[in-house]
Amino acid sequence: MTLLHFSCEIDNGGVSTQIVQKIEAKRPEFSDKQVGDDRRYIGFSGFKSIEGREDKLKELTSVTFTVFSLLFNLFPKLQPRIHEMDLENKLLLMLW
């Protein structure tokens, strides 16, 4: 709905006009989509949280375990540094 207000004032030989337009916009509707368990986790739960659940992997990344394994095997196998995320979790985050 648009509301339009027009006013005109004449004072001591001067004229002023003003138009005020108020537009009410609809708020967008949002929906939440949950992947995983009903329990709430703080932070990234990692690959272990979806391991063996292909439907969750596909919902999260749009790839199957076959494609995930193929991509995983393309990465060089390096020894992870201390406090470094393992390769499975890096790939999962990249695909997300």
N, C-alpha and C positions, 0 to 999 in steps of 0.2 A: 504494500500500500504506500502511495506517495502522497504527502501532504504539502500543499503549496500555499504560502501566505504572501500576499502583496500589500504593501502599505505605501501611501504617498502623503507627505506633509508639506504644507505651504506655510512659511513663517517669515514675516517681514520682507516680502518680495522674493525670498529664496524658496526653491523647491528641492525636496529630497525624496528619493524613492528607495525602496528596499524590497527585495524578494528573498524569502526564506523557504528553502525546500528541505523537507525531512523525508528521508527514504529509510524505510524499515526493511532490513534484509533478513532472510531466513537463516537460522543457524544450521550449519551442515550436520547431518546425522553421522555418528561414528558407531562402528561395531568392533568389538574385541574378538580376536581369534587366538585361541590358546593351543599350544602344542606341548604335549608332555603330560606329566602327572598333574593331579589336582593340587598337590602340595606346592607351596611357594618356595622357590629357591632364590637366593641372592647371588647375582652374578651369572657367569657363563657356566653351565653344568657340563658341557663338553660332549664328546662323542660317546662316552660311556652311557649317557642318559638316553640315547636313541639306538644303541647297538642292538641288532637283532629285530628292530622294528622298522621295516622298510617303508611302511606307510608314513611314519613320522619323518624319516629322512626325505622322502619324496615331497611331503608337504612343506618341509622347511627349506629344501634346496632345489627341488624339481629334478633330482637325479636319483637313480636306483643305486643299490649297493654294488652292482656290476660296474656301473660308470664310476662310482666313487673309488672302487678298488683299482680300476684302470688309471684314473688320475693320480691316486696315491702312489702307484708303482712308477709313475713318471718322475717323481721327485727323487733327488739324490738322497741316499740314506747317510745322514751325518749324525754324529754323536751329539745329542742335545746338551746345551750348556745348562749350568745351574739356574734354576728358576725360569727356564725357557719352556714355552708351550710345546707339547709334542706335535708331531707332523699331522696326525689325524685331526687334532683340534684346529690346527692352522688351516687345513684344507676345508674343514667344516665351516669355519668363519669366512673363508674366502668365497665359498659357494653360497653362503647365506646372503 
